[in-house]
Amino acid sequence: MHATKRIPVTEERWIELSRLKKAGQTYDELIADMIEEYKKTRLFKEMQRIEEMGEFVELE
């Protein structure tokens, strides 16, 4: 079972979201896509940070 929740946003954010949404795409789908992109970005930033520190463990 899934629950429907309301997320208050400013008019400015609503307009920005509307511009990002593709034809036929729901706001739920748009937000899901945005979450996945955020996760990927966060992972790559963490990988970059680790690479810059140069602390690697040799794998055998």
PDB file as gemmi writes it, atoms N, CA and C in Angstrom:
CRYST1    1.000    1.000    1.000  90.00  90.00  90.00 P 1                      
ATOM      1  N   MET A   1       0.845  -1.186   0.000  1.00  0.00           N  
ATOM      2  CA  MET A   1       0.000   0.000   0.000  1.00  0.00           C  
ATOM      3  C   MET A   1       0.885   1.242   0.000  1.00  0.00           C  
ATOM      4  N   HIS A   2       0.575   2.192  -0.809  1.00  0.00           N  
ATOM      5  CA  HIS A   2       1.337   3.431  -0.828  1.00  0.00           C  
ATOM      6  C   HIS A   2       0.453   4.584  -0.380  1.00  0.00           C  
ATOM      7  N   ALA A   3       1.061   5.473   0.331  1.00  0.00           N  
ATOM      8  CA  ALA A   3       0.334   6.632   0.843  1.00  0.00           C  
ATOM      9  C   ALA A   3       0.649   7.850  -0.017  1.00  0.00           C  
ATOM     10  N   THR A   4      -0.325   8.690  -0.194  1.00  0.00           N  
ATOM     11  CA  THR A   4      -0.120   9.941  -0.896  1.00  0.00           C  
ATOM     12  C   THR A   4       0.192  11.016   0.132  1.00  0.00           C  
ATOM     13  N   LYS A   5       1.272  11.735  -0.113  1.00  0.00           N  
ATOM     14  CA  LYS A   5       1.693  12.805   0.792  1.00  0.00           C  
ATOM     15  C   LYS A   5       1.713  14.120   0.024  1.00  0.00           C  
ATOM     16  N   ARG A   6       1.549  15.174   0.730  1.00  0.00           N  
ATOM     17  CA  ARG A   6       1.627  16.507   0.133  1.00  0.00           C  
ATOM     18  C   ARG A   6       2.914  17.170   0.595  1.00  0.00           C  
ATOM     19  N   ILE A   7       3.611  17.761  -0.355  1.00  0.00           N  
ATOM     20  CA  ILE A   7       4.863  18.454  -0.055  1.00  0.00           C  
ATOM     21  C   ILE A   7       4.676  19.918  -0.432  1.00  0.00           C  
ATOM     22  N   PRO A   8       4.657  20.805   0.557  1.00  0.00           N  
ATOM     23  CA  PRO A   8       4.492  22.221   0.226  1.00  0.00           C  
ATOM     24  C   PRO A   8       5.745  22.778  -0.456  1.00  0.00           C  
ATOM     25  N   VAL A   9       5.546  23.478  -1.551  1.00  0.00           N  
ATOM     26  CA  VAL A   9       6.641  24.135  -2.263  1.00  0.00           C  
ATOM     27  C   VAL A   9       6.205  25.554  -2.613  1.00  0.00           C  
ATOM     28  N   THR A  10       7.190  26.399  -2.815  1.00  0.00           N  
ATOM     29  CA  THR A  10       6.875  27.765  -3.228  1.00  0.00           C  
ATOM     30  C   THR A  10       6.412  27.757  -4.681  1.00  0.00           C  
ATOM     31  N   GLU A  11       5.784  28.818  -5.087  1.00  0.00           N  
ATOM     32  CA  GLU A  11       5.339  28.949  -6.476  1.00  0.00           C  
ATOM     33  C   GLU A  11       6.541  28.843  -7.426  1.00  0.00           C  
ATOM     34  N   GLU A  12       7.660  29.430  -7.019  1.00  0.00           N  
ATOM     35  CA  GLU A  12       8.879  29.390  -7.836  1.00  0.00           C  
ATOM     36  C   GLU A  12       9.349  27.947  -8.054  1.00  0.00           C  
ATOM     37  N   ARG A  13       9.360  27.146  -6.984  1.00  0.00           N  
ATOM     38  CA  ARG A  13       9.780  25.738  -7.104  1.00  0.00           C  
ATOM     39  C   ARG A  13       8.800  24.965  -7.979  1.00  0.00           C  
ATOM     40  N   TRP A  14       7.518  25.245  -7.821  1.00  0.00           N  
ATOM     41  CA  TRP A  14       6.494  24.559  -8.613  1.00  0.00           C  
ATOM     42  C   TRP A  14       6.720  24.819 -10.100  1.00  0.00           C  
ATOM     43  N   ILE A  15       7.016  26.055 -10.434  1.00  0.00           N  
ATOM     44  CA  ILE A  15       7.270  26.416 -11.833  1.00  0.00           C  
ATOM     45  C   ILE A  15       8.517  25.691 -12.344  1.00  0.00           C  
ATOM     46  N   GLU A  16       9.578  25.679 -11.528  1.00  0.00           N  
ATOM     47  CA  GLU A  16      10.808  24.993 -11.919  1.00  0.00           C  
ATOM     48  C   GLU A  16      10.556  23.502 -12.129  1.00  0.00           C  
ATOM     49  N   LEU A  17       9.833  22.875 -11.217  1.00  0.00           N  
ATOM     50  CA  LEU A  17       9.502  21.459 -11.368  1.00  0.00           C  
ATOM     51  C   LEU A  17       8.684  21.215 -12.628  1.00  0.00           C  
ATOM     52  N   SER A  18       7.725  22.079 -12.882  1.00  0.00           N  
ATOM     53  CA  SER A  18       6.876  21.944 -14.066  1.00  0.00           C  
ATOM     54  C   SER A  18       7.703  22.009 -15.344  1.00  0.00           C  
ATOM     55  N   ARG A  19       8.719  22.846 -15.352  1.00  0.00           N  
ATOM     56  CA  ARG A  19       9.583  22.972 -16.530  1.00  0.00           C  
ATOM     57  C   ARG A  19      10.465  21.744 -16.725  1.00  0.00           C  
ATOM     58  N   LEU A  20      10.809  21.064 -15.635  1.00  0.00           N  
ATOM     59  CA  LEU A  20      11.645  19.866 -15.719  1.00  0.00           C  
ATOM     60  C   LEU A  20      10.858  18.623 -16.133  1.00  0.00           C  
ATOM     61  N   LYS A  21       9.583  18.634 -15.836  1.00  0.00           N  
ATOM     62  CA  LYS A  21       8.729  17.473 -16.084  1.00  0.00           C  
ATOM     63  C   LYS A  21       8.516  17.275 -17.576  1.00  0.00           C  
ATOM     64  N   LYS A  22       8.683  16.022 -18.025  1.00  0.00           N  
ATOM     65  CA  LYS A  22       8.467  15.678 -19.429  1.00  0.00           C  
ATOM     66  C   LYS A  22       6.977  15.431 -19.662  1.00  0.00           C  
ATOM     67  N   ALA A  23       6.569  15.534 -20.901  1.00  0.00           N  
ATOM     68  CA  ALA A  23       5.172  15.267 -21.255  1.00  0.00           C  
ATOM     69  C   ALA A  23       4.818  13.841 -20.852  1.00  0.00           C  
ATOM     70  N   GLY A  24       3.723  13.681 -20.146  1.00  0.00           N  
ATOM     71  CA  GLY A  24       3.266  12.367 -19.718  1.00  0.00           C  
ATOM     72  C   GLY A  24       3.914  11.862 -18.441  1.00  0.00           C  
ATOM     73  N   GLN A  25       4.922  12.571 -17.961  1.00  0.00           N  
ATOM     74  CA  GLN A  25       5.621  12.164 -16.729  1.00  0.00           C  
ATOM     75  C   GLN A  25       4.873  12.708 -15.520  1.00  0.00           C  
ATOM     76  N   THR A  26       4.731  11.895 -14.504  1.00  0.00           N  
ATOM     77  CA  THR A  26       4.087  12.360 -13.278  1.00  0.00           C  
ATOM     78  C   THR A  26       5.124  13.068 -12.411  1.00  0.00           C  
ATOM     79  N   TYR A  27       4.649  13.828 -11.450  1.00  0.00           N  
ATOM     80  CA  TYR A  27       5.579  14.476 -10.519  1.00  0.00           C  
ATOM     81  C   TYR A  27       6.286  13.424  -9.669  1.00  0.00           C  
ATOM     82  N   ASP A  28       5.600  12.340  -9.363  1.00  0.00           N  
ATOM     83  CA  ASP A  28       6.223  11.253  -8.613  1.00  0.00           C  
ATOM     84  C   ASP A  28       7.395  10.668  -9.400  1.00  0.00           C  
ATOM     85  N   GLU A  29       7.208  10.451 -10.693  1.00  0.00           N  
ATOM     86  CA  GLU A  29       8.285   9.936 -11.543  1.00  0.00           C  
ATOM     87  C   GLU A  29       9.432  10.937 -11.640  1.00  0.00           C  
ATOM     88  N   LEU A  30       9.096  12.208 -11.778  1.00  0.00           N  
ATOM     89  CA  LEU A  30      10.123  13.249 -11.848  1.00  0.00           C  
ATOM     90  C   LEU A  30      10.958  13.270 -10.574  1.00  0.00           C  
ATOM     91  N   ILE A  31      10.300  13.229  -9.435  1.00  0.00           N  
ATOM     92  CA  ILE A  31      11.019  13.258  -8.160  1.00  0.00           C  
ATOM     93  C   ILE A  31      11.862  12.000  -7.995  1.00  0.00           C  
ATOM     94  N   ALA A  32      11.350  10.855  -8.404  1.00  0.00           N  
ATOM     95  CA  ALA A  32      12.125   9.606  -8.334  1.00  0.00           C  
ATOM     96  C   ALA A  32      13.385   9.721  -9.190  1.00  0.00           C  
ATOM     97  N   ASP A  33      13.258  10.275 -10.394  1.00  0.00           N  
ATOM     98  CA  ASP A  33      14.419  10.478 -11.273  1.00  0.00           C  
ATOM     99  C   ASP A  33      15.425  11.434 -10.631  1.00  0.00           C  
ATOM    100  N   MET A  34      14.928  12.488 -10.016  1.00  0.00           N  
ATOM    101  CA  MET A  34      15.803  13.471  -9.374  1.00  0.00           C  
ATOM    102  C   MET A  34      16.557  12.838  -8.196  1.00  0.00           C  
ATOM    103  N   ILE A  35      15.882  11.992  -7.445  1.00  0.00           N  
ATOM    104  CA  ILE A  35      16.521  11.311  -6.314  1.00  0.00           C  
ATOM    105  C   ILE A  35      17.639  10.406  -6.814  1.00  0.00           C  
ATOM    106  N   GLU A  36      17.390   9.652  -7.876  1.00  0.00           N  
ATOM    107  CA  GLU A  36      18.419   8.761  -8.428  1.00  0.00           C  
ATOM    108  C   GLU A  36      19.621   9.556  -8.913  1.00  0.00           C  
ATOM    109  N   GLU A  37      19.381  10.667  -9.592  1.00  0.00           N  
ATOM    110  CA  GLU A  37      20.484  11.500 -10.066  1.00  0.00           C  
ATOM    111  C   GLU A  37      21.283  12.067  -8.889  1.00  0.00           C  
ATOM    112  N   TYR A  38      20.594  12.469  -7.843  1.00  0.00           N  
ATOM    113  CA  TYR A  38      21.269  12.987  -6.650  1.00  0.00           C  
ATOM    114  C   TYR A  38      22.152  11.914  -6.024  1.00  0.00           C  
ATOM    115  N   LYS A  39      21.626  10.685  -5.926  1.00  0.00           N  
ATOM    116  CA  LYS A  39      22.403   9.582  -5.363  1.00  0.00           C  
ATOM    117  C   LYS A  39      23.664   9.326  -6.183  1.00  0.00           C  
ATOM    118  N   LYS A  40      23.530   9.325  -7.510  1.00  0.00           N  
ATOM    119  CA  LYS A  40      24.682   9.109  -8.379  1.00  0.00           C  
ATOM    120  C   LYS A  40      25.715  10.222  -8.191  1.00  0.00           C  
ATOM    121  N   THR A  41      25.252  11.446  -8.152  1.00  0.00           N  
ATOM    122  CA  THR A  41      26.153  12.583  -7.970  1.00  0.00           C  
ATOM    123  C   THR A  41      26.882  12.481  -6.647  1.00  0.00           C  
ATOM    124  N   ARG A  42      26.165  12.135  -5.601  1.00  0.00           N  
ATOM    125  CA  ARG A  42      26.764  12.006  -4.273  1.00  0.00           C  
ATOM    126  C   ARG A  42      27.808  10.893  -4.258  1.00  0.00           C  
ATOM    127  N   LEU A  43      27.524   9.770  -4.917  1.00  0.00           N  
ATOM    128  CA  LEU A  43      28.475   8.662  -4.997  1.00  0.00           C  
ATOM    129  C   LEU A  43      29.731   9.082  -5.750  1.00  0.00           C  
ATOM    130  N   PHE A  44      29.575   9.739  -6.901  1.00  0.00           N  
ATOM    131  CA  PHE A  44      30.737  10.165  -7.675  1.00  0.00           C  
ATOM    132  C   PHE A  44      31.581  11.188  -6.920  1.00  0.00           C  
ATOM    133  N   LYS A  45      30.940  12.073  -6.185  1.00  0.00           N  
ATOM    134  CA  LYS A  45      31.691  13.043  -5.384  1.00  0.00           C  
ATOM    135  C   LYS A  45      32.495  12.336  -4.299  1.00  0.00           C  
ATOM    136  N   GLU A  46      31.908  11.332  -3.686  1.00  0.00           N  
ATOM    137  CA  GLU A  46      32.612  10.574  -2.659  1.00  0.00           C  
ATOM    138  C   GLU A  46      33.778   9.802  -3.271  1.00  0.00           C  
ATOM    139  N   MET A  47      33.557   9.228  -4.442  1.00  0.00           N  
ATOM    140  CA  MET A  47      34.633   8.515  -5.128  1.00  0.00           C  
ATOM    141  C   MET A  47      35.769   9.473  -5.483  1.00  0.00           C  
ATOM    142  N   GLN A  48      35.423  10.659  -5.929  1.00  0.00           N  
ATOM    143  CA  GLN A  48      36.432  11.668  -6.272  1.00  0.00           C  
ATOM    144  C   GLN A  48      37.218  12.079  -5.032  1.00  0.00           C  
ATOM    145  N   ARG A  49      36.527  12.244  -3.921  1.00  0.00           N  
ATOM    146  CA  ARG A  49      37.196  12.612  -2.674  1.00  0.00           C  
ATOM    147  C   ARG A  49      38.193  11.530  -2.261  1.00  0.00           C  
ATOM    148  N   ILE A  50      37.788  10.291  -2.358  1.00  0.00           N  
ATOM    149  CA  ILE A  50      38.664   9.178  -2.003  1.00  0.00           C  
ATOM    150  C   ILE A  50      39.871   9.139  -2.936  1.00  0.00           C  
ATOM    151  N   GLU A  51      39.615   9.349  -4.230  1.00  0.00           N  
ATOM    152  CA  GLU A  51      40.713   9.343  -5.203  1.00  0.00           C  
ATOM    153  C   GLU A  51      41.702  10.466  -4.914  1.00  0.00           C  
ATOM    154  N   GLU A  52      41.210  11.640  -4.565  1.00  0.00           N  
ATOM    155  CA  GLU A  52      42.081  12.775  -4.268  1.00  0.00           C  
ATOM    156  C   GLU A  52      42.914  12.530  -3.016  1.00  0.00           C  
ATOM    157  N   MET A  53      42.371  11.793  -2.056  1.00  0.00           N  
ATOM    158  CA  MET A  53      43.120  11.472  -0.839  1.00  0.00           C  
ATOM    159  C   MET A  53      44.210  10.455  -1.131  1.00  0.00           C  
ATOM    160  N   GLY A  54      44.032   9.668  -2.187  1.00  0.00           N  
ATOM    161  CA  GLY A  54      45.037   8.700  -2.580  1.00  0.00           C  
ATOM    162  C   GLY A  54      45.200   7.532  -1.638  1.00  0.00           C  
ATOM    163  N   GLU A  55      44.199   7.274  -0.839  1.00  0.00           N  
ATOM    164  CA  GLU A  55      44.271   6.160   0.121  1.00  0.00           C  
ATOM    165  C   GLU A  55      43.580   4.936  -0.481  1.00  0.00           C  
ATOM    166  N   PHE A  56      44.400   4.089  -1.128  1.00  0.00           N  
ATOM    167  CA  PHE A  56      43.859   2.906  -1.767  1.00  0.00           C  
ATOM    168  C   PHE A  56      44.435   1.654  -1.103  1.00  0.00           C  
ATOM    169  N   VAL A  57      43.687   0.601  -1.163  1.00  0.00           N  
ATOM    170  CA  VAL A  57      44.116  -0.679  -0.649  1.00  0.00           C  
ATOM    171  C   VAL A  57      44.313  -1.604  -1.848  1.00  0.00           C  
ATOM    172  N   GLU A  58      45.472  -2.246  -1.910  1.00  0.00           N  
ATOM    173  CA  GLU A  58      45.752  -3.133  -3.020  1.00  0.00           C  
ATOM    174  C   GLU A  58      44.887  -4.378  -2.925  1.00  0.00           C  
ATOM    175  N   LEU A  59      44.278  -4.735  -4.025  1.00  0.00           N  
ATOM    176  CA  LEU A  59      43.451  -5.937  -4.091  1.00  0.00           C  
ATOM    177  C   LEU A  59      44.266  -7.051  -4.728  1.00  0.00           C  
ATOM    178  N   GLU A  60      44.206  -8.231  -4.162  1.00  0.00           N  
ATOM    179  CA  GLU A  60      44.968  -9.367  -4.703  1.00  0.00           C  
ATOM    180  C   GLU A  60      44.075 -10.290  -5.447  1.00  0.00           C  
TER     181      GLU A  60                                                      
END                                                                             
